[in-house]
Amino acid sequence: MTTYPELLNRYKKKHGKFKEPRQGWSSLHHSLQLAYSMGIVRGFTDLGTYVNKPGDHGWDDANEMAAAFDLGRKDRFLFKGWGYIKARRLAKLLWENHIALGIEYIILGKKIISREHPTWQPFTRDSSHMFHIHVSGHIAH
């Protein structure tokens, strides 16, 4: 299993500093900044970290920043959800390192993988993840 320091050293050698979220450094919990940056350097675009509503994108008094981020691609309208190979590759990479990266779950298309259910499962709550990857962090209080 790859450790956080190993992932961080590999990332910094190749890419240097972390990529700042579109909504600023304070919009994303520090434990997710490496995972976020790994997606950005692979050609994904920032679709947001913080929104003013409940949930893992929301700001709460305990976290003081979002515990999730969404990444997409400019060409995302050509492909959807699980059928989008570039998104699936990124989701696989992030999940392979989910413990080191502090990831709780990932949603892509109509599939979800989580610490609770560590294999890809059907995700039927909504279909809003057809054009982006949702990554949620494991934030300890």
ZIVEN-V149288 format. One record per run of one state. SS is the DSSP state (H for helix, E for strand, C for the rest). FROM is the first residue (numbers start at 1). TO is the last residue. If there is no record, write none. Layout:
ss: [SS,SS]
from: [FROM,FROM]
to: [TO,TO]
This chain:
ss: [C,H,C,H,E,C,H,C,E,C,E,C,E,C,H,C,H,C,H,C,E,C,E,C,E,C,E,C]
from: [1,4,16,25,28,29,30,41,45,49,66,67,68,73,81,84,85,97,98,102,103,109,111,115,121,123,133,138]
to: [3,15,24,27,28,29,40,44,48,65,66,67,72,80,83,84,96,97,101,102,108,110,114,120,122,132,137,141]
